[in-house]
């Protein structure tokens, strides 16, 4: 599933001048809902996680690591999705 990849890239890639984390939270929720996956992490909690990802990027932690963090959080807080689908 691309949700964790897109979330990581939107946060770290600075696609927008402002609002990258908010956009990533919205897009992740939308993407999962669109694919009939129930995401049980609250938006504020997801935003807090997005802040951690952004800070990791600023600290030069590799994108592969933060992508894995996104995958783990999304896997833990979703229903109706298997991590095997997200390769």
N, C-alpha and C positions, 0 to 999 in steps of 0.2 A: 504494500500500500504506500502511496506517495505522501500521505499526510505528514509523516515525520520528516521526510526529506523537504517538502515544501515549507513546513513550519521552521525548520532549521535555516533554510536558505532565506526566507523572508526576514527572519530576525537578524541573521548575520550579514546578509548581502546588502543591506541598506538600499533597498530598491526605491525607497521614498525618502524625501528629506526629513519627514517627521511621521510618526505613527507606525513604524515597522512592527513593533511588538503587538500593538492593538490589531493591526491588520493580520498578523500571523495567528493570533488567538481566534479572531473571527473566521479566517479562512480555514483553520484547522477544524473548528466546530462545523462549519458549513460543509467541508469536504467529507467529514465523517457522517454527518446526517444524510448527505446526498447519496452516500453509499450504504445507507441503512445500518450504520454502526452507532450504537448508543455511547456517548462520551459522558462519563459521570463526574469528571473533574469540573469544579465551578469555574466560571470565567475569571474571577479574581485570582484563584489558585493557579490557573493556567498563565495568567499575566505575570504572576510572581515567578513562575518557572521561566517564562520568556525573559524576564530580567536576568535570571541566572545565566541563561544561554548568551544573552548580549554581553554580560560582563565577562563570560568565558572567552568570547570572541575578542574582546578588548584586551584580554590577558594572553592572547595568542595561543589559546588552547585549540588544537586542531579541529577542523570541521567534522572529521570522521567521528571524533569523540562526542561532540555535542549532538551530532545526528543520532548516535547510539543512545544518548540520554533521552532525546525526543522519542525515539522508538520505545524505550523502556517505559517512559511515563504514559505514552499513548496506549501501549499494550496493557499496562496495569489498570488504567482508568477507562477502559472501553469494555463493552459487551458486544457480542455478535461478531467478533473479529479474532482471527488467529494470527499470531506473529508469523507463522509460516507463510501466510498470504502476503506479508509485507517485505519479502526479500527484495 
